[in-house]
Amino acid sequence: MFTGIIERTLQVFHASDHVGGRRIVLPNPWPDAALGESIAVDGVCLTIADIDPMALAFHVIPETLDKTNLGNLAEGDSVNVERALRVGGRLDGHFVQGHVDGVGTFVNKIANDDEWRFTIQAPPGVAKYLSPKGSICVDGVSLTIAALAGNRFEVALIPTTLKLTTLAARDVGYAFNLEADLIAKQIVTFLDARKL
């Protein structure tokens, strides 16, 4: 479980395809990181498969590559990372599982001295869980939906978010990992099951 509050951004050391998936290697910024630990990378829960004092390696399976943007990562790209929530830790953001629901397309950007606002088109399977002022996780970042029209939603970004995440560097056309709010998904799924 994560919160969508990004701890830092890291540059990809190495990303390569192999039989059975993809290997992604990131710098290791944590002296206490452990083999098997879960790390959210651009909102995707990955397990540390190899570790040394300088690097963390992750194996990404085809199912994850099919549902996320991790297949597009290349050496030098920046990613948002967050370690798992500790029991008893402060909960900022919202509950994030790291199980991406789909990839959304960045369709419009307003970026000026007054505001930063992104419009993202969600796939239908994600859009049904969205609500105005509800939570959404975008590339691992916990955000509030500022406006909603059909499958498109807007998020307003504060300066702190722009400074601490990769979002400011993204251009229209980019594919964002999206995870809808866990509670909204459970409610909608429950109600849909009752329509049988």
Sine and cosine of phi, psi and omega as CSV:
sin_phi,cos_phi,sin_psi,cos_psi,sin_omega,cos_omega
0.00,0.00,0.64,-0.77,-0.01,-1.00
-0.78,-0.62,-0.01,-1.00,-0.03,-1.00
-0.85,-0.52,-0.24,0.97,-0.07,-1.00
0.99,0.15,0.16,0.99,0.10,-0.99
-0.99,-0.13,0.96,-0.29,-0.12,-0.99
-0.94,0.35,0.75,-0.66,0.01,-1.00
-0.99,0.15,-0.59,0.80,-0.03,-1.00
-0.14,-0.99,0.16,-0.99,0.18,-0.98
-0.93,-0.37,0.51,-0.86,0.00,-1.00
-0.74,-0.67,0.49,-0.87,0.07,-1.00
-1.00,-0.09,0.70,-0.71,-0.01,-1.00
-0.90,0.43,0.82,-0.57,0.11,-0.99
-0.96,0.29,-0.70,0.71,-0.13,-0.99
-0.37,-0.93,0.61,-0.79,0.11,-0.99
-0.58,-0.82,0.83,-0.56,-0.03,-1.00
-0.54,-0.84,0.56,-0.83,0.06,-1.00
-0.99,0.11,0.51,-0.86,0.07,-1.00
-0.49,-0.87,0.14,-0.99,0.04,-1.00
-0.86,0.51,0.83,-0.56,0.02,-1.00
1.00,-0.02,0.13,0.99,0.08,-1.00
0.59,-0.81,-0.66,-0.75,-0.10,-0.99
-0.58,-0.82,0.55,-0.83,0.06,-1.00
-0.94,-0.35,0.79,-0.61,0.03,-1.00
-0.86,-0.51,0.78,-0.63,-0.01,-1.00
-0.88,-0.48,0.79,-0.62,0.00,-1.00
-0.86,-0.52,0.36,-0.93,0.15,-0.99
-0.88,0.48,0.46,-0.89,0.04,-1.00
-0.98,-0.21,0.98,-0.20,-0.02,-1.00
-1.00,0.02,-0.04,1.00,-0.13,-0.99
-0.89,-0.46,0.88,-0.47,0.01,-1.00
-0.92,0.40,-0.34,0.94,-0.04,-1.00
-0.96,-0.27,0.19,0.98,0.06,-1.00
-0.89,0.46,0.56,-0.83,-0.09,-1.00
-0.77,-0.63,0.50,-0.87,0.10,-1.00
-0.82,0.57,0.74,-0.67,-0.01,-1.00
1.00,0.01,-0.13,0.99,0.01,-1.00
-0.93,0.35,0.53,-0.85,0.06,-1.00
-1.00,-0.02,0.74,-0.67,0.06,-1.00
-0.77,-0.64,0.72,-0.69,0.10,-0.99
-1.00,0.08,0.86,-0.51,0.03,-1.00
-0.91,-0.41,0.93,-0.36,-0.12,-0.99
0.77,0.64,0.62,0.79,0.08,-1.00
1.00,0.05,0.01,1.00,-0.02,-1.00
-0.97,-0.24,0.84,-0.55,0.03,-1.00
-0.95,0.32,0.91,-0.42,0.04,-1.00
-0.85,-0.52,0.45,-0.89,0.00,-1.00
-0.97,-0.23,0.73,-0.68,0.07,-1.00
-0.91,0.41,0.90,-0.43,-0.05,-1.00
-0.99,-0.11,-0.51,0.86,0.06,-1.00
-0.62,-0.79,0.55,-0.83,-0.05,-1.00
-0.53,-0.85,0.59,-0.81,0.22,-0.98
-0.55,-0.84,0.09,-1.00,-0.06,-1.00
-0.86,0.52,-0.37,0.93,-0.06,-1.00
-0.98,-0.21,-0.37,0.93,-0.17,-0.98
-0.54,-0.84,0.46,-0.89,0.12,-0.99
-0.87,-0.49,0.75,-0.66,0.02,-1.00
-0.89,-0.45,0.62,-0.78,-0.02,-1.00
-0.78,-0.62,0.63,-0.78,0.12,-0.99
-0.97,-0.24,0.83,-0.56,-0.04,-1.00
-0.95,-0.31,0.86,-0.52,-0.07,-1.00
-0.99,0.15,0.32,-0.95,-0.04,-1.00
-0.82,0.57,-0.64,0.77,0.00,-1.00
-0.85,0.52,-0.68,0.74,0.02,-1.00
-0.92,0.39,-0.65,0.76,0.03,-1.00
-0.89,0.46,-0.58,0.81,0.00,-1.00
-0.93,0.36,-0.47,0.88,-0.13,-0.99
-0.96,-0.27,-0.03,1.00,-0.09,-1.00
-0.72,-0.70,-0.01,-1.00,0.06,-1.00
-0.99,-0.11,0.15,0.99,-0.09,-1.00
-0.91,0.42,-0.39,0.92,0.06,-1.00
-0.92,0.39,-0.29,0.96,-0.01,-1.00
-1.00,0.00,-0.14,0.99,-0.06,-1.00
-0.92,0.38,0.63,-0.78,0.05,-1.00
-0.72,-0.69,0.28,-0.96,0.04,-1.00
-0.80,0.61,0.75,-0.66,0.02,-1.00
1.00,-0.07,-0.28,0.96,0.05,-1.00
-0.91,0.40,0.53,-0.85,0.05,-1.00
-0.99,-0.13,0.62,-0.78,0.02,-1.00
-0.76,-0.65,0.44,-0.90,0.11,-0.99
-1.00,0.06,0.71,-0.70,0.03,-1.00
-0.77,-0.64,0.53,-0.85,0.04,-1.00
-0.52,-0.85,0.71,-0.71,0.12,-0.99
-0.99,0.15,0.35,-0.94,-0.02,-1.00
-0.89,0.46,0.50,-0.87,0.04,-1.00
-0.92,0.40,0.76,-0.65,0.06,-1.00
-1.00,0.09,0.60,-0.80,0.07,-1.00
-0.86,0.52,0.77,-0.64,-0.01,-1.00
1.00,0.03,-0.08,1.00,0.02,-1.00
-0.97,0.23,0.32,-0.95,0.02,-1.00
-0.94,0.34,0.72,-0.70,0.01,-1.00
-0.99,-0.16,0.96,-0.28,0.16,-0.99
-0.98,-0.18,0.03,-1.00,0.06,-1.00
0.87,0.49,-0.79,-0.62,0.07,-1.00
-0.48,-0.88,0.14,-0.99,0.01,-1.00
-0.92,0.38,0.84,-0.54,-0.01,-1.00
-0.80,-0.60,0.79,-0.62,-0.03,-1.00
-1.00,0.03,-0.40,0.91,-0.12,-0.99
0.99,0.11,0.23,0.97,0.05,-1.00
-0.97,-0.24,1.00,-0.07,-0.09,-1.00
-0.90,0.43,0.73,-0.68,-0.01,-1.00
-1.00,0.08,-0.43,0.90,-0.01,-1.00
0.13,-0.99,0.07,-1.00,0.00,-1.00
-0.95,-0.31,0.77,-0.64,0.02,-1.00
-0.95,-0.30,0.48,-0.87,-0.03,-1.00
-0.99,-0.14,0.76,-0.65,0.05,-1.00
-0.97,0.25,0.93,-0.38,-0.11,-0.99
-0.94,-0.33,-0.33,0.94,0.01,-1.00
-0.39,-0.92,0.57,-0.82,-0.03,-1.00
-0.70,-0.72,0.81,-0.59,0.18,-0.98
-0.94,-0.35,0.86,-0.51,-0.04,-1.00
-0.63,-0.78,0.98,-0.19,0.03,-1.00
-0.55,-0.84,-0.12,-0.99,-0.05,-1.00
-0.91,0.40,-0.41,0.91,-0.05,-1.00
-1.00,0.09,-0.61,0.79,-0.05,-1.00
-0.29,-0.96,0.38,-0.93,0.20,-0.98
-0.87,-0.50,0.83,-0.56,-0.05,-1.00
-0.62,-0.78,0.78,-0.63,0.02,-1.00
-0.93,-0.36,0.61,-0.80,0.18,-0.98
-0.92,-0.38,0.78,-0.63,-0.05,-1.00
-0.81,-0.59,0.70,-0.71,0.08,-1.00
-0.99,-0.11,0.87,-0.50,-0.02,-1.00
-1.00,-0.03,0.54,-0.84,0.13,-0.99
-0.91,0.41,0.43,-0.90,-0.05,-1.00
-0.80,0.59,-0.60,0.80,-0.01,-1.00
-0.91,0.42,-0.33,0.94,0.06,-1.00
-0.99,-0.15,-0.64,0.77,-0.09,-1.00
-0.84,0.55,-0.54,0.84,-0.05,-1.00
-0.91,0.41,-0.26,0.96,0.00,-1.00
-0.99,-0.13,-0.04,1.00,-0.10,-0.99
-1.00,0.04,0.55,-0.83,0.06,-1.00
-0.53,-0.85,0.52,-0.86,0.03,-1.00
-0.84,0.54,0.72,-0.70,-0.03,-1.00
0.93,0.36,0.14,0.99,0.09,-1.00
-0.99,0.15,0.12,-0.99,0.00,-1.00
-1.00,-0.06,0.52,-0.86,0.10,-1.00
-0.57,-0.82,0.60,-0.80,0.06,-1.00
-0.96,-0.27,0.86,-0.51,-0.05,-1.00
-0.88,-0.47,0.93,-0.38,-0.08,-1.00
0.75,0.66,0.64,0.77,0.05,-1.00
1.00,0.03,-0.06,1.00,-0.07,-1.00
-0.99,-0.16,0.83,-0.56,0.06,-1.00
-0.96,0.29,0.86,-0.50,-0.01,-1.00
-0.73,-0.68,0.32,-0.95,0.07,-1.00
-0.97,-0.23,0.70,-0.71,0.03,-1.00
-0.96,0.28,0.90,-0.44,-0.04,-1.00
-1.00,0.09,-0.52,0.85,0.02,-1.00
-0.43,-0.90,0.43,-0.90,-0.05,-1.00
-0.59,-0.81,0.77,-0.64,0.05,-1.00
-0.60,-0.80,0.97,-0.24,-0.05,-1.00
0.89,0.45,-0.80,-0.60,0.00,-1.00
-1.00,0.03,0.00,1.00,-0.02,-1.00
-0.98,-0.22,0.66,-0.75,0.06,-1.00
-0.72,-0.70,0.38,-0.92,0.03,-1.00
-0.89,-0.46,0.57,-0.82,0.14,-0.99
-0.80,-0.60,0.63,-0.78,0.07,-1.00
-0.98,-0.22,0.74,-0.68,-0.09,-1.00
-0.94,-0.33,0.76,-0.64,0.03,-1.00
-1.00,0.05,0.35,-0.94,-0.02,-1.00
-0.81,0.58,-0.60,0.80,0.00,-1.00
-0.88,0.47,-0.70,0.72,0.03,-1.00
-0.89,0.47,-0.67,0.74,0.02,-1.00
-0.89,0.46,-0.59,0.80,-0.04,-1.00
-0.97,0.25,-0.61,0.79,-0.16,-0.99
-0.99,-0.11,-0.08,1.00,-0.04,-1.00
-0.79,-0.62,0.01,-1.00,0.02,-1.00
-1.00,0.04,-0.08,1.00,-0.18,-0.98
-0.87,0.50,-0.60,0.80,-0.04,-1.00
-0.88,0.47,-0.43,0.90,-0.05,-1.00
-1.00,0.06,-0.10,0.99,-0.06,-1.00
-0.99,0.12,0.61,-0.79,0.00,-1.00
-0.94,-0.35,0.35,-0.94,0.06,-1.00
-0.80,0.60,0.69,-0.73,-0.06,-1.00
0.97,-0.22,-0.30,0.96,-0.01,-1.00
-0.90,0.44,0.52,-0.85,0.03,-1.00
-0.98,-0.20,0.91,-0.41,-0.02,-1.00
-1.00,-0.10,0.63,-0.78,0.20,-0.98
-0.96,0.28,0.76,-0.65,-0.01,-1.00
-0.85,-0.52,0.73,-0.69,0.17,-0.99
-0.78,-0.63,0.88,-0.47,0.01,-1.00
-0.95,0.31,0.31,-0.95,-0.02,-1.00
-0.87,0.50,0.76,-0.65,-0.05,-1.00
-0.83,0.55,-0.69,0.72,-0.04,-1.00
-0.93,0.37,-0.67,0.74,0.03,-1.00
-0.87,0.49,-0.66,0.75,0.00,-1.00
-0.89,0.46,-0.66,0.75,-0.02,-1.00
-0.91,0.41,-0.66,0.75,-0.01,-1.00
-0.91,0.42,-0.75,0.66,-0.02,-1.00
-0.89,0.46,-0.67,0.74,0.00,-1.00
-0.89,0.45,-0.67,0.74,0.04,-1.00
-0.88,0.47,-0.72,0.69,-0.02,-1.00
-0.92,0.38,-0.64,0.77,0.05,-1.00
-0.88,0.47,-0.61,0.80,-0.01,-1.00
-0.93,0.38,-0.45,0.89,-0.01,-1.00
-0.99,0.16,-0.13,0.99,0.00,-1.00
-1.00,0.05,0.07,1.00,-0.02,-1.00
-0.82,0.57,0.00,0.00,0.00,0.00
